[in-house]
Amino acid sequence: MFTLNCCGRLLVIERPIVMGIINATPDSFYESSRMAGVDDALHKAEQMLREGATILDIGAQSTRPGAKQVGAAEEWKRLLPVVDAISKEFPQAYLSIDTYHSEVARYGAAHGASIINDISGGSFDKDMLATVAALRTPYVCMHIKGTESTMHEKSVYGNITTEVLDYFIGKTESCKQAGITDIIIDPGFGFSKTSAQNFELIRNLNSFSMLAKPLLLGVSRKSTIYKTLGITAEESLNGTTVLHTAGLLKGATILRVHDVKEAMQAIELVCCVR
């Protein structure tokens, strides 16, 4: 069991939970996840919460290969109406801001978000860790190599599991020193890794239990699935469910997904098997 202090609200995780993805961006890799406006985002939020999502992760900067970096100002301009609308309509929902800009994290928390999800683990913005500590929100710390423009270039690893684990040992200590008390670990599937490396990390996912932190699995409809199977992102729901099941059996705590209902079904069945 894990507990997360979300700006004074306690989130108790007694079994795996789902984080639903809401994209306030026009260029997400999965076209069906792109929200045309606030009404679409509200409809998607309502659907995800009804289907069982615990957290809604709202982002406005695409991290697909080749995506344009829009900057903090434009990112917040896209996020503001969506975050405001969802927090007002669903005040009991746990909202996460998917950003690597400390400025956007600060604005998001001021408008109802209570979790910060940073793909850079604090490496793209030197003020991020101190900002999250001051906000008193849980922090999703992801493994990544490179910069905003090189993070999708494939990297060479001696032993990828050991190297990613060592990365998190160092990062969690940096987070603690900054004053962050609740840390969620994300191995960063699809970032600076080949498909083979992603599969190896899933096989060895239980190695990260030594960190004693909630473990986030973010594989939903990613290229590791659709390129391996020779299909498209739109056709990748079944493959996503297979990897969710594998990850859950290896100790995943949070599934970050486009499709909440199917992820909840995977959780229910895996819990029955256990």
Secondary structure, DSSP 8 states (H G I E B T S, - for coil): -EEEEETTEEEEESS-EEEEEEE-STT-SSGGGB--SHHHHHHHHHHHHHHT-SEEEEE-S--STT----HHHHHHHHHHHHHHHHHHH-TTSEEEEE-S-HHHHHHHHHTT--EEEETTTTSS-TTHHHHHHHHT--EEEE---S-TTTTTS----SSHHHHHHHHHHHHHHHHHHHT---EEEE--TTSS--HHHHHHHHHTGGGGGGG-S-BEE--TT-HHHHHHHT--GGG-HHHHHHHHHHHHHTT--EEEES-HHHHHHHHHHHHHH-
